[in-house]
Amino acid sequence: MKKIIIYIIGLNFLALGIVLNISTGLGVAALSSSIYTTSQIFHIS
């Protein structure tokens, strides 16, 4: 159970980093480009 909570917290930090990168206009890294593309296709913000 503890591992799942740490995993979810880690995913939230990763998502926060991607959002901050995009919103500040720094661009999208190669690692997060698939996540960014998926969010643009399905209109997830």
N, C-alpha and C positions, 0 to 999 in steps of 0.2 A: 504494500500500500504506500509506503514511504517513497519508493522508487517512482511510482506513478505520479505522485504529487510533485516531486522534483522534476520529472520529465515535463509535466504540464507547465510548471513555472519556467523552465528553460525554453519551451516553445514560445511562451509569451514574451520573454526577453528577446528572442530571435525575431519575432514579429514586430516588436517595438523598434528594433534596430532597422529593419527594412522600411517601416513606415517613416522613421526619421530621415533615413537616407533619401527616400523619394520626395518627402515634403520639403526638404531643404534644397532640393535641386541638385544634389550631388550625383544622382544617377543610380543605377542598379548594378550591383556586382554580378559576375557570371554565376555565382552560386545561387543567388536569389532571383535570377531572371525567370526561372520556371514558375516560381511562386508568384512573382509579379504578373506574368502573363496569365496565369490562372485567375488571379484576382481581377484582371482587366476583362477577361472573357465573361466571367460570371458576375461582374459588377459588385464585387465584395470590397468593402473598404475597411 
